[in-house]
Amino acid sequence: MPSLKILTFPHPLLKKRSHRIERIDAQIMGLIVDLIDTMKAGPGSVGVAAPQIGVSLSACVVDVSGNRQGKDNNHGLLVMLNPEIMSSSGRSIMREGCMSVPDYTGDVERPTSITVRYLNQSEEVMTIEASGFEAVAIQHEIDHLEGILFLDRILSLKTGLFRRKSYQ
């Protein structure tokens, strides 16, 4: 399937909390394919959440394995339905960008290690521990499901928001 158009800020759906997925059916399987295709087509993308493609459901995909920051520490392609962060530890500031906010990046402080529970596409409850760049990417996508953008988490709009020079 072709990649879908990414909604950009200030689209109101990006600020809305997503609905839980109650059952996995053909529509949800199609959504998963759309998310993966859209992530792979995005410049430098390591994740996409359903609200970014106009679907208000709690689904996202993350794959940092092709990124230099995540290539040595990752779980490969993660398809996460109804994800929840169960615990977190550590703190670090990292520069984040987002396809829904294509003109800016920003410094965001997040936990460096997380335990996340989610339903996978085979309807199995999964619990994983993620750290480093992968943990940040997962938290970023889960934020989308809660109606939160990285802009909402920037430490200082005055000193922590940067105009993107190019999108890679």
Phi, psi and omega in degrees: 000151178284158177290155181259162179290136178271128175290143180242151176303132018256035180307131185296333180295332180291343181254011183254140177289136182281156177273143176296149175271123184271328178208150179265118180229190182299324179296316180292320178298321176295320177299317179300315178300315179299319180296315180296313180298319181292319177299313183296330182277340183287142180294111179070014185289137175240006179183155176212140176248150183307319179301332180293339177250019173087018181242120184270058177236153184278079180216138175207162175233147178219136173207103181263004187297336180267000181260140183300330181283340184242358189296333183262357184212088183201167178254012183075207181287121177251123172254114187239119176249133182052047182289147178222134174277120184271325178203162179209158176207163180072166176213142177205153176257130180224147176283127179241150173228173184203138177295337178277350175228068192293341186266357186223157167231167180201157178275121182235135176265128180217162171299148181269342178224138179221156167246125183234139177244139182202169174259133177267180185291347177263012179066026176264137174281124182244144172228124179229157171253132179231150179219168176061221184299322179296318178299319179297314181298318179297314180298320179300314181290321177297323175304316178304322181291340179263001182080025181247131175256159178301334178301327180288343184250000180299135183299317181211119178296335181284318185244352186247005179247132185229137175287131181287133179281320176207155180259115180235000000 
